[in-house]
Structure formats: structure tokens, C-alpha cells
Amino acid sequence: MKPFGNRHPRRRPVRVALGSAVLLAASVTVPSAAAAGVAEQPRSSVALDWYDTTAATIAAGGAPTQSTNSRTWAIGWLAAARATRQVPSGVDRGDFRDAALASAVHDALVALVPSRTRELDAALRTTLRGVPDGPAESKGVAAGARQARLVLAAREGDGLDPASVDAPFAVPPAAPGVWQPTPPAYAPATQYGNRLARPFLLDSPDQYRLPAPPALDTARYRADLAEVRAYGAVNSTVRTERQTETATFWLGSSLTLYTEPLRVALVRSPLSSAGRARLVALFHVALVDTQIATSDTKYAYLRWRPVTAIRTGSTDPDPAWTPLHTTPAHPDYPSGHNTYAGAAETVLSALVGPRTAPFELTSPTAPGVTRRYTAWSRLSQENVDARVYSGIHTRSADEAGLVLGERVATHALRNAARLFGTL
């Protein structure tokens, strides 16, 4: 990989060869614009039911670390994808796959979020009431349980539990450009342990490590810092009401914010429950690996946050400067929200197409605000702008995040066949 030097990388359009090495050929390919408005197949409701059950389970009883919750999604739906891949002879295909998907996701979630066992057991009973008693049901349940056990065992000790994700990090001595704990809490660094975790498909956490961020004495970095200083201040006089709304809308967890866009893609696909399981599994596997790669680059370069640079390191320091939103406790480069956005856009564009019929999105951090989208790329661009307007990232860190997310997700797409083989 050629270095960018002090010139920031520009994103290129996503180009993924959608052949047999990407998504098991036609078995997972989703039509793009033509998929919008396609009538739902009756069988597909089981996948949607368990998608919603997974989201509710993690929202109610999930881990405090985002990458741990992404892992939970990935494990449950990878087990479902593998369980539904092959149907025994002599049984109804749809009944088997519905039972297998429900069983796999149920068992994985019970193991990973045991506090929700009662609700998950009830959801499984509901699904199985809709599947006729007989060998299709019993074999499907057994296949789902088996694959859940296997995937859980394969991911045991992968370093994505909360304690490992937030492993202790020794802060280096203060120096120009070097990350230091940020106000107001000056909290210890978080997410350091992600870079030590075992990926699903990456060969190593540093496989797609970005080149160094722009040097402090470059025009690019000076422009970045000036932009954040002006637009990201809590009392900014140049940030518009719409820009403030954008910052607040995208402030929360990326996992939460992208749950609905992925569901939109799922609803509008004409796939069977097996195809939908593969789509959800691949999305979250790519996002787990993206978060691992993000922390690798963050802690490789340890770039200080804008608040530190503006208060202590600029030629005209402002010790009272305060960002619109509180700065997260980890380095600036690259932006994790934007690596997530870049990876999500890449997977959705490759599997569903870059555009879709209009859909609405709300945000838990912006009550009462509803935004309307027709292209996945628009979500990415808003994430770039939002972190600048929040005063917590430079634009270089945001745009580099999109690049890294795209690269990791493209790797996942090209190596997807490794996920769905028979165990």
C-alpha cells in the first residue's frame, strides 16, 4: 500500500468484484433499485422477526462496548447463515430454514446475553409455532443449535469481551501531536484492546493500517484545525442550525444508528431467510473487523484530539475552547464513526446497490428529528461533517475513516466464501 504522505487520501468509488469469491455467487446477491417495493415472501418474516429480536436483545442487555455487541450480531447470524445453507433431503426447505435460523440466533444470544433468556425462549416458541411439527422442524432446530455451538467455540477468547476491548493503555508523555486524556473527565483511553483482538476475516489487525495523518506543520492540518475551531466550538458563531442538528443526530452509537438502514436493506430484498441471514452475518463480520482495524490505526499513531491541539498546541492557543460535544477517550485518527460508515456503505452498496427507495431514519440523540435518505453514501457524508461540527475530529480523520472502512469491508466481501462453508 502506497503511503499518502501529507496528502490526505481521496475515496474512490466502491468497486467489488461480485463473483464466486465474494458472496457465494448468486446465493447472496441482492438486486439494487429493483428490489425496492418487492413484495415480501411469507417465509422471510422469520428473518425479520429475529433481526428485531437481536436488536432488542442487545439494546436491553448488551455489553457496554460497541465491538462486543457487533460480535454478538456476527456470531448469531453467522451461525444462522451456516445452519440454513444446506437443507436435508426429504424435508420442506422453508420450514427447515426457519427453524434453523431461529434456533441458531436464539442459542447464540442466550449464550452471549443470558439476562434475556426468558424473552428469547418466548421468541423461539413463537417462531416454532409457525413451523409444522415434524422432521423439518426438529432437524432445523438441531442444525441451528449445532452451528451456534460451533461458532461460539470458534470465537472463544477472541479478545472482544468488554474487559479486553478496554484493556489498560499507558498514556505517553505529552508532546505536540500526541494523544492525551481530554476534558472534562480526562478519562483513561478506551478501545485500546480492540487492536489486540482476533478478527473474523482480516489476516491481522494491521493489515489495512492507514499511513500517518497529515503532519502538524502542513497546510492540510492547519486547515483541518481551523475548521474544527470555528465550526466545532460549543459557542460557534458560524455553525448553522442544520449543522448543529447533523452533529447531534450522528452523536450516538454507530451500531444503533445503522440498525435501521440494514433493516431497510433486509426488508427490500427478495431473499429467502437463508439469504437474509448471510447478508446480516456479512455486514456485522465486516464491521467487527473494521472496529479492530480502527483501533489498530488509532493507537499506532496516537494523534491528539482537536481540543488538545486548540487549547495547548496551536500558534494561538485558546485554553477555554470547548467542543460542542464531549470528546471520546481515544485518539483522533481515524474517526471510528466514519470507519463504521465507510464499511457499512461498502457492504450495502455491493449487496443492495448504492441507492434505494426513500427511507426515514431517527436518532436517539436527536429526539423529534427525522431524516430521509435514498443513498447509503449520504449517511457517510453526514458522519464526516458531524464529527467536525461536534468539535471532536478533524476532517482528515473523518475522511481517512471512510477509506479504512471501505478497505476492510471490501476484504470481507472478497473473502466471504470463507465464512459460509460447512463446519
Salt bridges, closest charged atoms under 4 A:
GLU40 OE1 - ARG276 NH2 2.88
ASP52 OD1 - ARG263 NE 2.70
ASP92 OD2 - ARG43 NH2 3.02
ASP95 OD1 - ARG43 NH1 2.59
ASP98 OD2 - ARG43 NH1 3.89
ASP107 OD1 - HIS106 ND1 2.66
GLU119 OE2 - ARG116 NH1 3.55
GLU119 OE2 - ARG118 NH2 3.99
ASP121 OD1 - HIS106 NE2 2.66
ASP158 OD2 - ARG71 NE 2.68
ASP158 OD2 - ARG155 NE 2.98
ASP224 OD1 - ARG220 NE 3.15
GLU227 OE2 - ARG395 NH2 2.86
GLU245 OE2 - ARG242 NH1 3.29
GLU245 OE2 - ARG371 NH2 2.87
ASP296 OD1 - ARG195 NH2 3.56
ASP296 OD1 - ARG209 NH2 2.78
ASP316 OD2 - ARG229 NH2 3.83
ASP332 OD1 - HIS393 ND1 2.70
GLU345 OE1 - ARG11 NH1 3.34
GLU382 OE1 - ARG371 NH1 2.94
GLU382 OE2 - ARG378 NE 3.47
ASP385 OD1 - ARG395 NH1 2.92
GLU399 OE1 - HIS8 NE2 3.93
GLU399 OE1 - ARG220 NH2 3.37
GLU406 OE1 - ARG11 NH2 3.50
